[in-house]
């Protein structure tokens, strides 16, 4: 393994890679072929595939629980984020035999099903990162129980003339509304323009229920705050408003995973945000405080604690 090593510090695994463009890495007995390590994926900053692999290795202890057992949609950028990337749901045929998969029925596939990758361990995560998969998008439900999402999500997307601070304001209002119905929630920035509010359920609720609940709440906000909120996807209705995208609560959709990087001109990360940070950003009119770079994330999860863990473990039921 010329120039390659796995270094461990506390509970966070970091991957240090060096040497030639093509290298082999062995993790837990799994041999991974790494290639084009010095290829620049973010031209504005010089961030390389080597850096991408290092980042995903570093956040693996907190990221993997949010990926395990969930069908993965890969957003790949082998030529860099300034070039057109592509989506890949079908797990590549050239995958190692130790990469777990899940066969899911799909009307859009000529084969009638899609064989999704399951990122259940560190070797698979590193293998996926080596495919220049910048963004990791996963289902709200585990592959083994496709009809029952583990959480409900409100995807807050600012229209033209709005920004992430407007999303922060709506996220806080959603938090207060849900609290009034004895429901707790967790928020994360998408790593792009908006914020996503997750309601942990882990109680075998079905998509019909979560979708209807989310749609009803989005419409109620639209009626109460017509100058701030829209629940209709039509772009011409969204100017100066925040779209509460309730439609993410669907069996056939995936949402960017927490701690996933995003394919923006500069590398950013989808990262958890507490209520206090949202309030502070609003008080200071500081949208930059809701923008997280990978190097900052690696430093601030060094203790291995996952602030987004409640979405995986807390059990709640939607009120009737």
LOMARMAR-471302 format. One record per atom (N, C-alpha, C): x negated, y, z. Coordinates in steps of 0.001 Angstrom, whole numbers, padded with zeros to 6 digits, always signed. Each point is the difference from the previous one (the first is absolute). Layout:
XYZ;...
% end
This chain:
-000856-001193+000000;+000856+001193+000000;-000891+001242+000000;-000605+000236-001107;-000964+001091-000099;+000647+001336+000295;-000469+000640+001073;+000466+001347+000320;+001375+000068+000609;+000623-001130+000312;+001353-000002+000538;-000007-000549+001409;+000829+000591+000826;+000117-000537+001356;+001317+000459+000596;+000492-000710+000969;+001144+000411+000805;-000529+000418+001355;+000248+001250+000355;-000444+000495+001302;+001226+000232+000865;-000054-000427+001259;+001140+000177+000903;-000335+001002+001086;+000926+000901+000207;-000137+000988+001060;+001322+000050+000753;-000053-000326+001275;+001213-000128+000794;+000932-001004-000678;+001277+000404-000217;+000955-000913-000602;+000204+000288-001482;-000701+000965-000520;+000188+000377-001391;-001098-000621-000851;+000373-000699-001052;-000961-000604-000903;-000328+000981-001111;-001272+000303-000183;-000444+000879-001068;-000787-000814-001005;+000170+000334-001248;-000713-000684-001059;-001053+000927-000556;-001242-000377+000099;-001078+000789-000581;-000498-000732-001227;+000092+000637-001173;-000393-000662-001229;-001088+000795-000681;-000856-000682-000672;-001075+000685-000700;-000589-000924-001034;-001037+000441-000665;-000636-000862-000973;+000600+000140-001380;-000011-001081-000782;+000416+000052-001392;+001499+000213-000156;+000401+000235-001260;+001410+000233-000279;+000846-001239+000253;-000575-001164-000159;+000725-001226+000258;-000634-000708+001194;+000835-000370+000960;-000509-000640+001203;+000997-001036+000473;-000462-000867+000834;+000860-000982+000641;+000057+000289+001490;+001174-000192+000544;+000191+000218+001430;+000771-001180+000566;-000447-000503+001133;+000699-001109+000651;+000588+000475+001311;+001310-000172+000148;+000707+000360+001231;+000821-001204+000430;-000225-000467+001199;+000752-001137+000535;+000000-001185-000960;-001141-000222-000634;-000120-001133-000902;+000592+000233-001371;+000529+001200-000262;+000573+000332-001302;-001015+000808-000800;-000293-000446-001199;-000963+000691-000849;+000728+000978-000912;-000419+001264+000046;+000646+001056-000778;-001022+000599-000956;+000366+000082-001254;-000834+000629-001009;+000336+001487-000056;-000974+000854+000258;+000193+001444-000062;-000680+000536-001257;+000664+000937-000664;-000541+000511-001258;+000194+001507-000104;-000847+000632-000814;+000107+001438-000293;+000116+000837+001269;-000835-000297+000967;+000106+000651+001302;-000259+001498-000070;-000808+000450-000935;-000323+001417-000087;+000913+000770-000939;+001041-000669-000506;+000941+000702-000869;+000741+001068+000806;+000032+001208-000523;+000660+001112+000691;+001502-000076-000250;+000751-000121+001069;+001459-000068-000095;+000656+001365+000181;-000655+000889+000746;+000508+001360+000220;-001061+000982-000508;+000092+000406-001269;-001060+000844-000585;-000242+001317+000730;+001051+000577+000602;-000173+001297+000661;-000890-000086+001236;-000081-001171+000592;-000777-000137+001243;-001139-001014-000115;-000030-000786-001070;-001031-001027-000136;+000281-001261+000783;+001219-000157+000499;+000401-001174+000783;+000021-001219-000921;-000748-001046+000374;-000198-001156-000868;+000818-001212+000434;-000076-001045-000832;+000645-001251+000390;-000664-000576+001249;-001288+000197+000125;-000713-000389+001221;+000644+000652+001218;+000326+001291-000110;+000636+000724+001103;+001402-000523+000266;+000714-000357-001068;+001352-000539+000152;-000041-001318+000774;-000911-000885-000368;-000136-001276+000689;-000389+000216+001457;-000920+000922+000224;-000432+000304+001356;+001156+000527+000837;+000816+000866-000601;+001144+000548+000735;+000967-001114+000403;+000387-000840-000970;+000981-001032+000315;-000546-001032+000985;-001283-000267-000058;-000590-000877+001016;+000071+000646+001377;-000224+001321+000048;+000002+000704+001276;+001360+000078+000663;+001064+000144-000801;+001341+000118+000589;+000713-001344+000094;-000665-001081-000425;+000642-001312-000026;+000674-000398+001312;-000615+000237+001183;+000655-000437+001237;+001376+000624+000220;+000210+001248-000435;+001307+000629+000186;+000882-000151-001229;-000605-000170-001173;+000766-000102-001240;+000593-001377-000226;-000778-001046+000237;+000427-001350-000363;+001342-000418+000612;+000305+000338+001263;+001312-000387+000524;+001168+000591-000788;-000219+001127-000680;+001068+000628-000784;+000102-000578-001408;-000980-000808-000389;+000012-000642-001317;+000364-001475+000073;-000319-000623+001103;+000112-001452+000122;+001406-000504-000329;+000061-000929-000929;+001255-000647-000354;+000918+000813-000878;-000434+001188-000425;+000874+000872-000797;-000453+000040-001459;+000926-000174-000943;-000358+000097-001415;-000685+001334-000300;-001113-000075-000723;-000811+001172-000281;+000157+000444-001454;+000298+001289-000191;-000078+000619-001323;-001275+000825-000022;-000880-000315-000950;-001296+000661-000072;+000036+001152-001006;-000500+001164+000414;-000173+001135-000909;-001497+000135-000243;-000414-000446-001183;-001423-000147-000297;-000510+001123-000910;-001251+000423+000265;-000636+001063-000768;-001445-000382-000325;-000184-000999-000857;-001360-000485-000268;-000917+001037-000644;+000577+001010-000671;-000823+001039-000627;-000017+001282+000826;+000602-000010+001175;+000039+001186+000845;+001368+000647+000000;+000274+000803+001026;+001334+000572+000170;+000314+001103-000999;-001011+000501-000727;+000271+001009-001017;+000428-000638-001314;-000075-001319-000077;+000499-000740-001155;+001309-000685+000395;+000752-000407-001011;+001287-000627+000293;-000209-001370+000633;+000582-000190+001160;-000065-001298+000649;+001150-000873-000450;+000175-001121+000663;+001118-000880-000351;+000454-000763+001240;+001282-000367-000028;+000588-000802+001071;-000140-001477-000328;-000272-000787+001008;-000097-001442-000181;+000685-000693+001169;+001092-000672-000329;+000717-000778+001012;-000421-001464-000049;-000152-000538-001202;-000428-001384-000155;-001438-000155+000481;-000203-000864+000969;-001351-000224+000503;-000860-000569-001127;-001165+000578-000274;-000796-000409-001161;-000300-001494-000011;+000024-000564-001206;-000245-001434-000145;-001423-000376+000393;-000918+000968-000083;-001399-000276+000335;-000284+000122+001493;+001043+000090+000814;-000188+000131+001446;-000686-001239+000551;-000745+000160+001087;-000566-001171+000685;+001111-000901+000524;-000287-001281+000140;+001050-000926+000438;+000408+000216+001448;-000761+000797+000756;+000357+000247+001392;+000887+001237+000186;+000341+000697-001078;+000919+001139+000097;+001422-000523+000071;+000685+000304+001077;+001384-000452+000171;+000932+000791-000905;+001075-000644-000454;+000986+000656-000864;+001408-000357+000454;+000959+000760-000533;+001416-000280+000250;+000754+000153-001310;+000787-000996-000352;+000782+000016-001233;+001361+000625+000276;+000274+001131-000680;+001241+000744+000223;+000776+000099-001309;+001294-000288+000042;+000829+000124-001194;+000015+001440-000489;-000058+000173-001325;-000011+001344-000580;+000676-000016-001362;+000990+000860-000168;+000688+000106-001285;-000878+000663-001055;-000934+000835+000449;-000836+000747-000939;-001153-000838-000558;-000238-001151+000570;-001093-000855-000454;+000518-001014-001018;-000772-000201-001074;+000391-000969-001025;-000001-001419+000560;-000752-000207+001072;-000056-001316+000617;+001077-000203+001060;+000756+001053+000255;+001068-000105+000983;-000461+000124+001426;-001305+000150+000210;-000539+000157+001341;-001350+000696-000085;-000434+000549+001121;-001307+000634+000112;-000752-000677+001137;-001244-000320-000261;-000863-000591+001022;-000800+001138+000623;+000447+000491+001138;-000638+001135+000660;-001199-000460+000825;-001016+000847+000073;-001088-000220+000952;+000489+000296+001409;-000506-000749+000962;+000224+000271+001420;-001359+000297+000627;-000155+001191+000532;-001280+000374+000606;+000065-000348+001481;-000392-001231+000296;+000131-000528+001358;-001297+000036+000799;-001117+000339-000665;-001273-000068+000699;-001001+000956-000634;-001131+000162+000666;-001027+000922-000470;-000580-000396-001362;-000325-001281-000254;-000526-000328-001330;+000944+000412-001131;+001311-000218+000188;+000954+000379-001046;+000048+001515-000167;-000050+000738+001106;+000012+001461-000079;-001213+000510-000774;-001181-000558+000273;-001198+000428-000716;+000095-000377-001474;+000530-001180-000286;+000180-000428-001398;+000932+000961-000743;+001097+000390+000640;+000943+000946-000605;-000667+001360-000230;-000761+000476+000982;-000682+001284-000153;-000993-000046-001156;-000640-001139-000198;-000952-000131-001103;+000684+000071-001364;+001314-000219-000035;+000764+000159-001236;+000292+001472-000288;-000592+000898+000799;+000287+001440-000093;+001474+000265+000275;+000557-000805+000906;+001361+000257+000473;-000101+001095+001054;+000245+001226-000413;-000107+001146+000896;+001170+000026+000968;+001216-000245-000535;+001212+000098+000816;+000605-001378+000238;+000399-000237+001247;+000629-001253+000403;+001459+000288+000345;+000914-000576-000739;+001432+000203+000236;+000624-001340+000362;+000765-000013+001094;+000564-001261+000488;+001496+000114+000225;+000628-001167+000031;+001431-000095+000258;+000301+000308+001462;+001226+000456+000253;+000449+000212+001373;+000333-001319+000689;+000074-001067-000771;+000310-001327+000544;-001149-000954-000278;-000154-000965+000853;-000988-001046-000234;+000476-000907-001126;-000936-000635-000677;+000353-000848-001140;+000914-001150+000404;-000163-000490+001217;+000765-001178+000417;+001449+000335+000358;+000325+001277+000132;+001389+000400+000276;+000306+001284-000764;+000142-000163-001290;+000078+001127-000923;+001211+000894+000230;+001078-000524+000543;+001238+000764+000123;+000079+000818+001282;-000962-000198+000902;+000089+000636+001312;-001230+000865+000275;+000081+001301-000294;-001138+000899+000236;-000291+000147+001485;-001266+000153+000302;-000414+000172+001386;+000168+001432+000474;+000146+000929-000932;+000196+001397+000358;+000774+000719-001090;+000547+001127+000373;+000681+000901-000919;-000897+001219-000187;+000006+000582-001198;-000900+001118-000268;+000743+001150-000676;-000353+001206+000423;+000452+001226-000660;-001232+000639-000633;-000005+000069-001323;-001140+000535-000740;+000296+001463-000330;-000721+000905+000633;+000250+001436-000152;-000950+000565-001045;+000573+000498-001099;-000788+000443-001150;+000339+001460-000313;-000976+000908+000083;+000303+001411-000251;+000177+000283-001490;+001057+000740-000334;+000190+000437-001370;-000852+001215-000298;+000046+000467-001231;-000753+001184-000394;+000381+001179+000903;-001004+000668+000543;+000251+001118+000909;+000049-000392+001452;-000082-001316+000288;-000069-000494+001380;-001341-000694+000196;-000331-000267+001257;-001270-000672+000262;+000145-000952+001175;-001127-000512+000456;+000020-001007+001057;+000503+000568+001326;-000138+001305+000205;+000531+000595+001230;+001521-000039+000015;+000615+000180-001155;+001456-000153-000070;+000389-001439+000322;-000799-000938-000480;+000249-001411+000324;-000159-000245+001498;-000987+000652+000611;-000214-000150+001438;+001219+000479+000787;+000561+001105-000434;+001190+000529+000684;+001151-000997-000074;+000222-000588-001183;+001083-000970-000159;-000310-001282+000763;-001266-000406+000029;-000381-001201+000754;+000343+000148+001474;-000243+001185+000559;+000317+000243+001414;+001511-000032+000233;+000757+000531-000949;+001461-000030+000134;+000524-001432-000091;-000583-000799-000889;+000387-001409-000091;-000334-000713+001306;-001181+000300+000548;-000400-000604+001278;+001032+000303+001076;+000427+001255+000103;+000961+000386+001034;+001364-000644-000239;+000419-000074-001265;+001278-000614-000332;+000010-001478+000353;-001062-000688-000346;-000081-001427+000311;-000079-000241+001507;-000722+000895+000691;-000099-000142+001454;+001383+000093+000633;+000860+000841-000571;+001366+000118+000499;+000803-001266-000195;-000474-000872-000875;+000651-001294-000218;-000817-001146+000605;-000865+000350+000957;-000834-000970+000710;-000918-000780-000939;-000514+000699-001009;-000942-000618-000915;-001324+000763+000039;-001092-000729+000171;-001323+000610-000055;-000568-000135-001405;-000894+000912-000365;-000586-000041-001328;-001453+000436+000053;-000728-000301-001063;-001399+000379-000150;-000168+000653-001362;-000849+001023-000065;-000220+000701-001260;-001436-000181-000474;-000167+000073-001314;-001336+000044-000582;+000038+000911-001213;-001104+000674-000263;-000087+000735-001251;-000200-001023-001102;+000538+000297-001173;-000118-000946-001105;-001403-000020-000573;-000782+001036+000294;-001299+000144-000626;+000088+000754-001304;+001222+000283-000420;+000234+000791-001204;+000596+001337+000420;+001294+000217-000264;+000616+001287+000313;+000948-000057+001192;+000454-001196+000356;+001102-000079+000935;-000293-000754+001280;+001087-000352+000690;-000043-000694+001286;+001018-001131-000048;-000331-001103+000645;+000910-001136+000074;+000309-000308+001453;+001285-000109+000305;+000458-000296+001352;+000495-001442+000029;-000636-000811+000841;+000341-001423+000112;+000807-000234+001275;+001046-000796-000135;+000797-000427+001143;-000221-001494+000182;-000771-000406+001017;-000218-001435+000202;+001301-000701+000381;+000257-001150-000589;+001192-000783+000301;-000407-001375+000509;-000680-000771-000858;-000460-001333+000396;+001129-000818+000621;+001196+000163-000581;+001177-000649+000583;+000863-000676-001060;-000587-000277-001148;+000678-000715-001084;+001172+000787-000588;-000094+001318-000015;+000988+000793-000721;-000193-000234-001493;+001062+000077-000774;-000098-000218-001437;-000084+001333-000736;-000515-000063-001230;-000191+001217-000783;+001315+000753-000226;+001095-000730-000143;+001278+000682-000199;+000295+000939+001168;-000340-000465+001189;+000262+000801+001203;-000964+001180+000102;-001287-000269-000174;-000981+001082+000145;+000161+001030-001112;+000279-000464-001224;+000190+000929-001111;+001200+000897+000207;+001118-000581+000462;+001204+000794+000236;-000210+000996+001140;-000672-000438+001058;-000254+000885+001137;-000875+001176-000438;-001087-000304-000716;-000922+001047-000443;+000686+000964-000955;+000825-000524-000904;+000719+000859-000945;+000974+000915+000736;+000712-000546+000965;+000961+000805+000757;-000691+001126+000762;-001146-000315+000621;-000715+001030+000738;-000542+001073-000936;-000521-000413-001158;-000529+000966-000968;+001107+000930-000500;+001168-000551-000275;+001124+000827-000458;+000481+000939+001096;-000013-000481+001246;+000404+000861+001116;-000951+001191+000131;-001292-000235-000149;-000974+001089+000045;+000210+000962-001164;+000304-000533-001164;+000228+000836-001168;+001220+000909+000205;+001051-000534+000610;+001203+000783+000261;-000245+001052+001079;-000805-000361+001005;-000261+000914+001107;-001028+001065-000365;-000968-000359-000844;-001092+000906-000355;-000152+000064-001521;+001012+000510-000703;-000023-000038-001474;-001117+000820-000626;-000535+000977+000717;-001086+000813-000549;-001371-000629+000226;-000048-001050+000816;-001283-000614+000347;-000150-001429-000498;+001123-000722-000104;-000053-001444-000224;+000847-000394-001193;-000475-001002-000739;+000776-000610-001072;-000159-001510+000122;+001050-000733-000316;-000073-001463+000052;+000109-000614-001390;+000205+000843-001004;+000111-000454-001384;-001361+000055-000670;-000343-001041-000753;-001320-000096-000602;-000194+000960-001176;+001052+000573-000539;-000120+000849-001194;-000951+001163+000272;-001040+000117-000837;-001077+000950+000234;+000494+001442-000001;+000978+000314-000829;+000460+001392-000090;+000702+000459+001272;+000394-000939+000859;+000666+000346+001256;-000987+000192+001143;-001272-000313-000228;-000952-000094+001099;-000845+001255+000210;+000130+000991-000857;-000844+001187+000108;+000214+000702+001339;-001096+000230+000722;+000059+000690+001283;+000587-000819+001129;+000169-001306-000225;+000615-000853+001014;-000852-001250+000235;+000352-000701+001064;-000642-001281+000305;+000964-001119-000356;-000450-000907-000852;+000793-001181-000315;-000159-001023+001121;+001106-000424+000586;-000025-001161+000905;+000302-001209-000867;-001058-000694-000388;+000152-001153-000885;+000359-001222+000839;+001278-000300+000019;+000507-001141+000756;-000113-001290-000812;-000217+000138-001322;+000051-001156-000887;-001200-000927+000166;-001010+000420+000787;-001131-000894+000263;+000438-001249+000750;+001177+000071+000619;+000508-001135+000766;+000675-000990-000945;-000823-000628-000815;+000469-000920-001024;-000936-001197-000069;+000587-001150-000251;-000786-001229-000101;-001035+000075-001116;+000270+000784-001011;-000841+000008-001193;-001024+001137-000005;-000094+000757+001081;-000946+001102+000048;-001109-000273+001015;-001122+000673-000217;-001103-000038+000957;-000352+001426+000389;-000639+000150+001144;-000391+001307+000530;-001486-000039+000327;-000675+001123-000215;-001429+000032+000270;-000259-000371+001460;-000964-000882+000201;-000297-000489+001346;-000706+001068+000820;+000247-000028+001292;-000759+000862+000902;-001478-000370-000113;-000867+000995+000031;-001455-000103-000143;-000452-000260-001442;+000961-000083-000939;-000397-000117-001400;-000557+001328-000491;-000987-000069-000879;-000471+001197-000669;+000955+000360-001126;-000095+001247-000476;+000848+000464-001094;-000857+000495-001159;+000540-000133-001185;-000736+000369-001215;+000266+001459-000350;-000581+000885+000799;+000095+001434-000215;-001381+000520-000416;-000090+001248-000461;-001325+000499-000413;-001071-000180+001054;+000361+000208+001271;-000905-000291+001107;+000589-001150+000814;-000844-000876+000543;+000517-001155+000742;+000749+000406+001266;+001229-000477+000121;+000822+000234+001186;+000618-001322+000427;+000554-000005+001219;+000480-001240+000608;+001404+000213+000550;+000835-001034-000127;+001294-000017+000681;-000260-000333+001463;+000326+000945+000892;-000450-000137+001387;+001115+000368+000975;+000081-000707+001151;+001047+000293+000987;-000129+001408+000578;+001142+000632+000273;+000003+001331+000626;+001024+000006+001131;-000463+000392+001169;+000886+000131+001151;+000829+001279-000115;+001059+000032+000763;+000862+001173+000027;-000796+001255+000339;-000935-000116+000952;-000772+001166+000427;-000826+000582-001148;-000541-000853-000850;-000790+000500-001130;+000901+000710-001010;+001186-000543-000233;+000941+000660-000917;+000398+001366+000532;+000297+000056+001296;+000391+001282+000593;-001145+001007-000054;-001214-000460+000257;-001153+000889-000025;-000260+000520-001418;+000155-000869-000990;-000188+000423-001394;+001026+001063-000383;+001232-000179+000465;+001035+000991-000284;-000277+001313+000719;-000380-000069+001264;-000265+001215+000774;-001132+000816-000613;-000995-000695-000541;-001177+000676-000549;+000087+000217-001510;+001106-000458-000595;+000137+000069-001466;-001235-000596-000668;-000345-001197+000419;-001267-000607-000387;+000224-001337-000711;+000281+000012-001301;+000213-001273-000704;-001245-000869-000052;-001182+000609+000066;-001237-000775-000087;-000180-000939+001189;+000631+000328+001125;-000109-000879+001165;+000781-001292-000193;+000770-000088-001085;+000752-001209-000325;-000602-000706-001215;-001254+000279-000243;-000716-000622-001106;-001213-000729+000577;-000110-001292-000265;-001011-000819+000658;-000933-000626-001036;-001296+000214+000199;-001005-000558-000891;-000518-001323+000563;-000490-000884-000866;-000410-001331+000479;-001103+000035+001049;-000948+000918-000131;-001080+000038+000987;+000529+000414+001370;+000985+000895+000032;+000619+000403+001265;+000743-001183+000620;+000725-000734-000858;+000755-001151+000494;-000932-001036+000617;-001108-000303-000663;-000935-000992+000519;-000548+000396+001371;-000245+001289+000197;-000512+000461+001288;+001059-000071+001084;+001256+000203-000373;+001048+000137+001004;+000779-001279+000279;-000352-001094-000684;+000587-001288+000372;-001098-000931+000494;-001111+000591+000424;-001148-000802+000415;+000296-000865+001213;+001009+000362+000784;+000355-000823+001153;+000885-001172-000357;+000445-000063-001257;+000821-001118-000439;+001453+000100+000401;+000420+001128+000575;+001394+000163+000404;+000815+000523-001179;+001179-000569-000175;+000865+000332-001123;+001205+000795+000491;+000052+001316-000244;+001148+000786+000459;+001294-000343-000726;-000098-000754-001095;+001208-000370-000752;+000491-001403+000358;-000631-000629+000970;+000334-001375+000377;+001458-000196+000427;+000664+001004+000628;+001377-000238+000425;+000948-000439-001114;-000284+000400-001253;+000919-000395-001069;-000028-001511-000221;-001068-000650+000419;-000117-001439-000188;+000607-000793+001146;+000143+000622+001157;+000349-000764+001196;+001303+000425+000672;+000375+001256-000129;+001180+000463+000730;+001273-000523-000666;+000891-000545+000793;+001261-000537-000500;+001136+000961+000316;+000751+000381-001043;+001135+000917+000160;+001124-000450-000945;+001218+000379+000353;+001150-000294-000845;+000677+001290-000410;+000441+000048-001254;+000702+001192-000473;+001375+000071+000658;+000408+001195+000401;+001327+000127+000623;+001106-000214-001025;+001098-000557+000444;+001133-000189-000873;+000880+001245-000025;
% end
